[in-house]
């Protein structure tokens, strides 16, 4: 549940900024809803958040830095 507490700011910065929300393969509206519901404690989206966050960090680290 770290994404609700200690890492909630990290998740928001990584998944709700303009770069992540502009990805063609992500649904920005659903992503925002998922993060909001998870951090508010209304749902447990730990694994989906973990997967999308990993993909976004890989995108930024490996693909964007090569250009």
LINFENMO-V255244 format. One record per residue. N is the residue number from 1. RES is the residue in one small letter. SS is DSSP state (H for helix, E for strand, L for the rest). D_LAST is the distance of its C-alpha to the last C-alpha in Angstrom with 1 decimal. Layout:
# LINFENMO-V255244
N;RES;SS;D_LAST
N;RES;SS;D_LAST
This chain:
# LINFENMO-V255244
1;x;L;34.9
2;x;L;32.6
3;x;L;30.4
4;x;L;33.5
5;x;L;34.3
6;x;L;32.4
7;x;L;28.9
8;x;H;29.4
9;x;H;27.5
10;x;H;24.5
11;x;H;24.6
12;x;H;25.0
13;x;H;22.1
14;x;H;19.8
15;x;H;21.1
16;x;L;22.6
17;x;L;20.1
18;x;H;18.5
19;x;H;15.1
20;x;H;17.1
21;x;H;19.7
22;x;L;17.5
23;x;L;16.4
24;x;L;18.2
25;x;L;19.5
26;x;L;21.1
27;x;L;24.3
28;x;H;24.0
29;x;H;27.8
30;x;H;28.6
31;x;H;26.1
32;x;H;27.7
33;x;H;31.1
34;x;H;30.4
35;x;H;29.2
36;x;H;32.2
37;x;H;34.8
38;x;H;33.6
39;x;H;33.6
40;x;H;37.0
41;x;L;38.4
42;x;L;39.4
43;x;L;37.4
44;x;L;35.7
45;x;L;32.1
46;x;H;31.2
47;x;H;29.8
48;x;H;27.9
49;x;H;26.3
50;x;H;25.5
51;x;H;23.8
52;x;H;21.7
53;x;H;20.8
54;x;H;19.7
55;x;H;17.5
56;x;H;16.0
57;x;H;15.5
58;x;H;13.9
59;x;H;11.5
60;x;H;10.5
61;x;H;10.8
62;x;H;9.4
63;x;H;7.1
64;x;H;5.6
65;x;L;5.5
66;x;L;3.8
67;x;L;0.0
